[in-house]
Amino acid sequence: MAHIIVFGNEKGGSGKSTTCMHVATALARLGHRVGGLDLDVRQRSFGRYIENRRAWMARNERDLPTPDYRELPEIDPATLQPNENPFDARLSAAVSALEPHSDFIVIDCPGSHTRLSQVAHSLADTLVTPLNDSFVDFDLLARIDPETNKVKGPSIYSEMVWNARQLRAQAGLKPIDWIVLRNRLGAQQMHNKKKVGAALEDLSKRIGFRVAPGFTERVIFRELFPRGLTLLDLKDTGVDQLNLSNIAARQEVRDLMTELRLPGVTVGF
């Protein structure tokens, strides 16, 4: 069976789709068969990223390792079982179609709570939650005492992940490996950065996730999206000399792929 990697976060602007695209492309570059789904049926950032990539390849007559991205299929209501949710059926059909041809399936969830996102979390073998490094985004995971910075209790999103874990346990599936990425980290050791880090480490022990560094805020990520490219594609597109910022960013991608600890994946790019 394909290993399913879900990128989930109910707040927008965390770099979720950018992270999803880089992980999916990295796996494809390492020779793995990668399927892709975007559950944000309105914004479709991951889907648009893939469309931009295909368009760039067509314009430049180049072939780059690319995930096998699929749209969610439409479902005939007459085929649904009694009380079956049509969104559940669409996601199940999409995963079933990709699974025979995929080693990994990456699923990008919307930045809001939806039925599709909820079901996708229960399918996750690996759950990646990118988080901007601030207490504004920390609130996604837990409520915190403003005076002591102590965690008061889990948030609705954390409770959703807990419920997904319970569903998997009832089905006899292996536990979700949950990784929280600290995206858009500042270069300086600021006091607030240390407090966020301490709060994340405390919470990770209580509700069971791993903390990992994600991507630093860099202009290059925004520049690559319209062409559908990732940092791993630059040399294939005629960029012979990477600047120091791009080299550092590529190392962040390597570090992330290593930290994910995906089965059968040896990072060698």
C-alpha positions as CSV (number, residue, x, y, z in Angstrom):
1,M,0.0,0.0,0.0
2,A,1.1,3.5,-0.7
3,H,2.4,5.6,2.3
4,I,0.1,8.6,2.6
5,I,1.6,12.0,3.6
6,V,-1.0,14.6,4.6
7,F,-0.2,18.3,4.9
8,G,-2.6,19.8,7.3
9,N,-3.1,23.2,9.0
10,E,-6.4,25.0,9.5
11,K,-4.7,28.4,9.2
12,G,-3.6,29.8,5.9
13,G,-0.2,31.4,5.0
14,S,2.0,28.8,6.7
15,G,3.7,27.6,3.6
16,K,1.8,24.4,3.5
17,S,1.4,24.0,-0.2
18,T,5.0,25.1,-0.9
19,T,6.2,22.4,1.6
20,C,3.9,19.8,0.0
21,M,5.2,20.5,-3.5
22,H,8.9,20.3,-2.4
23,V,8.4,17.0,-0.5
24,A,6.4,15.5,-3.5
25,T,9.0,16.7,-6.0
26,A,11.9,15.5,-3.8
27,L,10.4,12.0,-3.6
28,A,9.9,11.9,-7.4
29,R,13.5,13.0,-7.9
30,L,14.6,10.2,-5.6
31,G,12.9,7.7,-8.0
32,H,9.7,7.1,-6.1
33,R,6.3,6.9,-7.7
34,V,4.3,9.9,-6.2
35,G,0.6,10.6,-6.5
36,G,-0.9,13.9,-5.5
37,L,-4.3,15.3,-4.4
38,D,-5.4,18.8,-3.5
39,L,-8.4,18.9,-1.2
40,D,-8.8,22.7,-1.3
41,V,-11.4,22.7,-4.0
42,R,-11.5,26.5,-4.1
43,Q,-7.9,27.8,-3.8
44,R,-6.1,24.7,-5.2
45,S,-2.6,26.0,-4.5
46,F,-0.9,22.6,-4.8
47,G,-3.0,21.8,-7.9
48,R,-2.0,25.2,-9.5
49,Y,1.6,24.5,-8.6
50,I,1.5,21.3,-10.6
51,E,-0.4,23.0,-13.5
52,N,2.3,25.7,-13.6
53,R,5.0,23.0,-13.7
54,R,3.4,21.1,-16.6
55,A,3.0,24.4,-18.5
56,W,6.7,25.3,-17.9
57,M,7.8,21.9,-19.2
58,A,5.6,22.2,-22.3
59,R,7.0,25.7,-23.1
60,N,10.6,24.7,-22.5
61,E,10.3,21.1,-23.9
62,R,11.9,19.8,-20.7
63,D,10.9,16.8,-18.6
64,L,11.2,17.2,-14.8
65,P,10.3,14.6,-12.2
66,T,6.7,15.4,-11.3
67,P,4.0,13.9,-9.1
68,D,1.1,12.2,-10.7
69,Y,-1.5,14.8,-9.7
70,R,-5.2,13.9,-10.0
71,E,-8.4,15.9,-9.5
72,L,-11.0,14.5,-7.1
73,P,-13.4,12.5,-9.3
74,E,-17.1,13.3,-9.4
75,I,-19.4,10.7,-7.9
76,D,-22.8,9.7,-9.2
77,P,-25.1,10.1,-6.2
78,A,-27.0,7.0,-7.3
79,T,-23.9,4.9,-6.5
80,L,-23.6,6.1,-2.9
81,Q,-24.5,3.7,-0.1
82,P,-27.2,4.8,2.4
83,N,-25.9,7.6,4.6
84,E,-22.6,7.6,2.7
85,N,-21.0,11.1,2.5
86,P,-20.2,12.1,-1.1
87,F,-17.0,13.8,-0.1
88,D,-15.8,10.5,1.6
89,A,-16.6,8.7,-1.6
90,R,-14.7,11.1,-3.8
91,L,-11.6,11.0,-1.6
92,S,-11.8,7.2,-1.3
93,A,-12.1,6.8,-5.1
94,A,-9.1,9.2,-5.7
95,V,-6.8,7.3,-3.3
96,S,-7.9,3.9,-4.7
97,A,-7.1,5.1,-8.2
98,L,-3.6,6.4,-7.2
99,E,-2.6,3.6,-4.9
100,P,-1.7,0.9,-7.4
101,H,0.7,3.3,-9.2
102,S,2.2,5.1,-6.1
103,D,4.8,4.5,-3.5
104,F,3.7,7.7,-1.8
105,I,0.5,9.8,-2.0
106,V,0.8,13.4,-0.9
107,I,-2.4,15.2,0.1
108,D,-2.6,19.0,0.6
109,C,-5.5,20.0,2.8
110,P,-7.3,23.4,2.9
111,G,-6.5,26.0,5.5
112,S,-9.9,25.5,7.1
113,H,-11.9,22.7,8.6
114,T,-13.7,20.7,6.0
115,R,-15.1,17.2,5.8
116,L,-12.5,16.2,3.2
117,S,-9.7,17.5,5.5
118,Q,-11.1,15.6,8.4
119,V,-11.2,12.3,6.5
120,A,-7.7,12.8,5.0
121,H,-6.2,13.2,8.5
122,S,-7.6,9.7,9.3
123,L,-5.8,8.3,6.2
124,A,-2.4,9.8,7.1
125,D,0.5,7.6,7.8
126,T,2.6,10.8,8.1
127,L,1.0,14.1,9.1
128,V,3.0,17.3,8.4
129,T,1.7,20.5,10.0
130,P,3.7,23.6,8.9
131,L,3.4,26.4,11.4
132,N,4.5,30.0,11.3
133,D,6.9,30.6,14.2
134,S,4.6,32.7,16.4
135,F,2.0,32.4,19.2
136,V,-0.6,33.4,16.7
137,D,-0.1,30.2,14.8
138,F,0.7,28.2,18.0
139,D,-3.0,28.8,18.9
140,L,-3.8,26.3,16.2
141,L,-2.4,23.6,18.4
142,A,-3.1,24.7,21.9
143,R,-4.4,27.4,24.2
144,I,-1.7,29.1,26.2
145,D,-1.7,31.1,29.4
146,P,-0.5,34.6,28.4
147,E,1.2,35.2,31.8
148,T,3.1,32.0,32.2
149,N,3.2,30.7,28.6
150,K,2.1,27.4,30.0
151,V,-0.1,25.2,27.8
152,K,-3.7,25.2,29.1
153,G,-5.2,22.6,26.7
154,P,-5.3,21.4,23.1
155,S,-7.1,23.3,20.4
156,I,-9.8,22.1,18.1
157,Y,-7.3,21.1,15.4
158,S,-5.3,19.0,17.9
159,E,-8.5,17.3,19.0
160,M,-9.3,16.5,15.3
161,V,-5.9,14.8,15.0
162,W,-6.6,12.9,18.2
163,N,-9.9,11.7,16.8
164,A,-8.1,10.7,13.6
165,R,-5.6,8.7,15.6
166,Q,-8.5,7.0,17.4
167,L,-10.2,6.0,14.2
168,R,-6.9,4.5,12.9
169,A,-6.5,2.5,16.1
170,Q,-10.0,1.1,15.9
171,A,-9.3,0.1,12.3
172,G,-6.1,-1.7,13.3
173,L,-3.8,0.8,11.4
174,K,-0.4,2.0,12.5
175,P,-0.3,5.3,14.4
176,I,0.1,8.6,12.7
177,D,3.6,10.0,12.7
178,W,2.8,13.7,13.3
179,I,5.5,16.3,12.6
180,V,5.1,20.0,13.3
181,L,7.3,22.2,11.1
182,R,8.5,25.6,12.4
183,N,8.3,27.5,9.1
184,R,9.4,31.0,8.4
185,L,11.9,31.0,11.2
186,G,13.8,34.3,11.6
187,A,17.6,34.2,11.4
188,Q,18.0,35.9,14.7
189,Q,17.7,34.3,18.1
190,M,14.8,36.4,19.3
191,H,13.2,36.1,22.7
192,N,9.8,35.3,21.3
193,K,11.3,32.6,19.1
194,K,12.8,30.9,22.1
195,K,9.4,31.0,23.9
196,V,7.6,29.5,21.0
197,G,10.2,26.7,20.8
198,A,9.9,25.9,24.5
199,A,6.1,25.9,24.3
200,L,6.2,23.5,21.2
201,E,8.6,21.1,22.9
202,D,6.3,21.1,26.0
203,L,3.2,20.5,23.9
204,S,4.9,17.8,21.8
205,K,5.4,15.6,24.8
206,R,1.8,16.0,25.9
207,I,-0.1,15.3,22.6
208,G,2.5,13.4,20.7
209,F,4.2,15.1,17.8
210,R,7.7,15.7,16.6
211,V,9.1,19.2,16.1
212,A,11.3,19.9,13.1
213,P,12.7,23.0,11.4
214,G,10.9,23.9,8.2
215,F,11.7,26.6,5.6
216,T,13.1,30.0,6.4
217,E,11.3,33.0,4.8
218,R,12.9,33.4,1.4
219,V,11.9,35.3,-1.7
220,I,12.9,32.4,-3.9
221,F,9.8,30.3,-2.8
222,R,7.4,33.0,-4.1
223,E,9.4,33.4,-7.3
224,L,9.3,29.6,-8.2
225,F,5.5,29.1,-7.9
226,P,4.4,30.8,-11.2
227,R,6.8,28.4,-13.1
228,G,5.9,25.4,-11.0
229,L,9.5,24.8,-10.0
230,T,11.2,23.9,-6.8
231,L,14.6,24.5,-5.4
232,L,15.6,21.0,-6.5
233,D,14.9,21.9,-10.2
234,L,17.2,25.0,-10.5
235,K,20.2,23.2,-12.0
236,D,18.0,21.5,-14.5
237,T,16.6,24.8,-15.7
238,G,19.9,26.3,-16.6
239,V,21.0,27.8,-13.2
240,D,24.6,26.8,-13.0
241,Q,25.7,28.8,-10.0
242,L,23.4,28.8,-6.9
243,N,23.8,31.8,-4.6
244,L,24.3,31.2,-0.9
245,S,20.7,31.7,0.0
246,N,19.6,29.1,-2.6
247,I,22.2,26.7,-1.3
248,A,21.0,27.1,2.2
249,A,17.4,26.6,1.1
250,R,18.3,23.4,-0.7
251,Q,19.9,22.2,2.5
252,E,16.6,23.0,4.4
253,V,14.8,20.7,1.9
254,R,17.4,17.9,2.5
255,D,17.0,18.3,6.3
256,L,13.2,18.2,6.0
257,M,13.3,15.0,3.9
258,T,15.6,13.4,6.4
259,E,13.5,14.5,9.4
260,L,10.3,13.0,7.9
261,R,11.8,9.5,8.2
262,L,9.7,8.1,5.4
263,P,10.0,4.3,4.7
264,G,12.5,3.3,2.0
265,V,13.6,6.9,1.4
266,T,17.3,7.7,1.4
267,V,18.0,11.4,0.8
268,G,20.7,11.7,-1.9
269,F,20.2,15.0,-3.7
